[in-house]
């Protein structure tokens, strides 16, 4: 049986602020001709229905059947605000969309789809862009635009401009790190905290010392986040370039524990469910679990604190008709009070 990794859930409150990266529109020569409105991409639509619609909804509006359980919520593609971008106008390139699919979004319910074939990832990314245009066009129509005009406008807005030029990494030295720390203190510490562990006033800001970032911690990945921000969040775009940008990246990387970033990238794993006599157990202390193999599942909590749970143990048994899963973890607290619709702080998704 294929079992997806698990994720702890917690309530959050996100402030949304649109951010752009550089100019507001791509050069005219980069705008592709729009396809017919609502045209599906065949295999891309099939893949989206199989893997993505349960959270993002069949039309990509963030309203899938699992959406009520997700925190942060699934992306509504129709807003046009994609988190991970590297272009001058803040619209994701195909490479940006594919990278997001490959890496997932650690700290959210968005898993890595790195196991999909390259061709499938390309088709899936193209379908996501089409859904974004369709959703944006629907919103423009609701605001009074004519259908043809709305579709063409939405498609143009979702065409990426040229990628930002790469920035040479700094040769790390005490002077470079000191300059990076100075820039960090002036521009980043208010949200991410003086030591990178976050600030209570901005709970959605990333805790660098926890060792996971939505868009990765490599030099080019951090450069894109700093220059383009995270559209749709309070993380703004900046105009930092050259040696200053390289120094700031070096300082941020110094805050991230070595080797920790891969820990929180969700993986697809396979393990065997142990067969037991009918019916499967409905209690965690049933002795029939004793012969079931367990695997460790890494967790990336949404909110880091002293009682953060970083891993759990997963086992599975079946009776030929039904399957039962047992998840257990060491936890200094027990929070079973419902926080919302079927959502408890100690829930497992």
C-alpha positions, 0 to 999 in steps of 0.5 A: 500500500502507498501511504502519503506522509503525515502532517501536524495541523494547527490553526493560523492567521495569515495576512495577505499582501500582494507583492510584485517583482520588478516591472508590472508586465512582461515584455510583449514578445513574451506573451503567448497566444491564449488557448481557447478559454477553458481548454483542458490539456488532456493528460495535464487535466487527468493528472490534476484530477488524480493528484491535486483537485482533492485540495485545490478543487477541480477548477483550481479555486482552493475549494477541494473536498480536503480544503477545509482541513488544510492550514495554510489553505490550498492555493486559489490559482485564480488570484494569480499570486503564486508563492515561488517565482523568479521572474521580473514581473512576479509571475511564475515561469514554467520552471518555477511551477515545475520546481514547486511541484518537485519540491512541494511546500514544506510546512504545508500540506503540499507534498513533493511530486518529484516521483512524477515523470518530467513530461507529466510535470510539464503538462501539470504545470501547463494545466495549473497556468490554464486554471489560473487564467480561467479563474482570473477571467471569471473574476474579471467577468464578475467585475463587469468585463466581457468574456473574450476580453476577460480571458485575453487579459487574464492570459496576458497577466499570467505570462512570465517575464524574463527570469532575473539574472543570477547573482554570484555567491559570496566568498564567505568571510567575517566581513561578508557575514558582518555585512549580511547581518547588518542588512538582515537587521535592517530589513528582515529581523522585524519579521524573522527575528534577530536570530532568525527564529521568528517574531511573535508579531508575524507568526507566518514568517519563516523560522530559519533556525528550524531548518525548513523553507518553502522554496529551499535554502540554496543560493539561487532559491534564496536570491529569488525569495529576497528579490521577488518576495512571496506573492500573496503573503506579507513577504515583500519584493526587494531591490537588493542586488550584487554584493549586498544580496550575496552577503545577505544570502550568506548570513541567512544560510548561516542561520539554517542548520546544516543538512536540515532542509531535506528533512522536511521535503515530503517523500513518497514511500512504500511499506507492507501492511501486516495481515491479521484475522478479521476484523482489523483492530480498532484500538491502538493497544491491540496485541495484533499490532505487535507484528506490524512493521513501523516506519518513522514519518518526519513532521514539519509543524506549522508553528515551532515551540518547545513542545514541537513534535518532529516525528511519528511512527506509522504502522498498518494492518489489514484483514483482506477487506479493510486496512487500519493505520496506527500513528503514535508519537511522544507528546508532552501535551494533549490537545483534543479540543476542536479548533474548527470543523473536525480540526484538533491541534493533535489531529493527523492528516 
